[in-house]
């Protein structure tokens, strides 16, 4: 399975600070229990990557709409 493959897997995502000063991304679902801890600088880098991916996805979605017109 790749990043561009669709699937029917569902999971819950929680993001928040830990008592040790880390940022935790917690993913839980059927057979999945995955806590991922990052220092604040790493968390900010991940946030920047998410923003860039969201911007690229918007451009792709918009270009797809433009082609359908």
C-alpha positions as CSV (number, residue, x, y, z in Angstrom):
1,X,0.0,0.0,0.0
2,X,1.4,3.4,-1.0
3,X,0.5,6.9,0.0
4,X,-1.8,7.3,-3.0
5,X,-3.6,4.0,-2.6
6,X,-7.2,4.1,-1.3
7,X,-8.3,1.7,1.5
8,X,-11.2,1.1,3.9
9,X,-9.1,1.2,7.1
10,X,-10.3,3.7,9.7
11,X,-8.4,5.0,12.7
12,X,-8.6,7.7,15.3
13,X,-5.9,10.4,15.4
14,X,-5.0,12.4,18.5
15,X,-2.3,15.0,18.8
16,X,-1.1,16.7,22.0
17,X,1.7,17.5,24.4
18,X,3.1,14.9,26.8
19,X,4.2,15.6,30.4
20,X,7.8,15.1,29.2
21,X,7.7,18.0,26.8
22,X,7.2,16.0,23.7
23,X,4.4,16.2,21.0
24,X,2.6,12.9,20.7
25,X,0.7,11.8,17.6
26,X,-1.4,8.9,18.7
27,X,-3.0,6.6,16.1
28,X,-5.5,4.0,17.2
29,X,-7.7,1.7,15.2
30,X,-8.5,-1.9,14.6
31,X,-5.3,-3.7,15.5
32,X,-3.4,-0.4,15.6
33,X,-2.1,1.3,18.8
34,X,0.7,3.6,17.7
35,X,2.1,6.4,19.9
36,X,4.6,8.6,18.0
37,X,6.6,11.1,20.1
38,X,8.5,14.1,18.6
39,X,10.4,16.9,20.1
40,X,8.8,20.3,19.5
41,X,11.2,21.2,16.6
42,X,10.4,17.9,14.8
43,X,6.7,18.5,15.4
44,X,6.9,22.0,13.8
45,X,8.7,20.4,10.8
46,X,5.9,17.9,10.5
47,X,3.3,20.7,10.7
48,X,5.1,22.5,7.8
49,X,5.1,19.3,5.7
50,X,1.4,18.9,6.4
51,X,0.7,22.5,5.3
52,X,2.8,22.0,2.1
53,X,0.9,18.7,1.4
54,X,-2.4,20.4,1.9
55,X,-1.5,23.2,-0.4
56,X,-0.3,20.8,-3.1
57,X,-3.5,18.7,-2.7
58,X,-5.6,21.9,-3.2
59,X,-3.7,22.7,-6.4
60,X,-4.2,19.1,-7.7
61,X,-7.9,19.2,-6.8
62,X,-8.4,22.6,-8.5
63,X,-6.5,21.5,-11.7
64,X,-8.8,18.4,-11.8
65,X,-11.9,20.6,-11.6
66,X,-10.4,22.9,-14.3
67,X,-9.9,19.9,-16.6
68,X,-13.6,18.8,-16.2
69,X,-14.9,22.2,-17.3
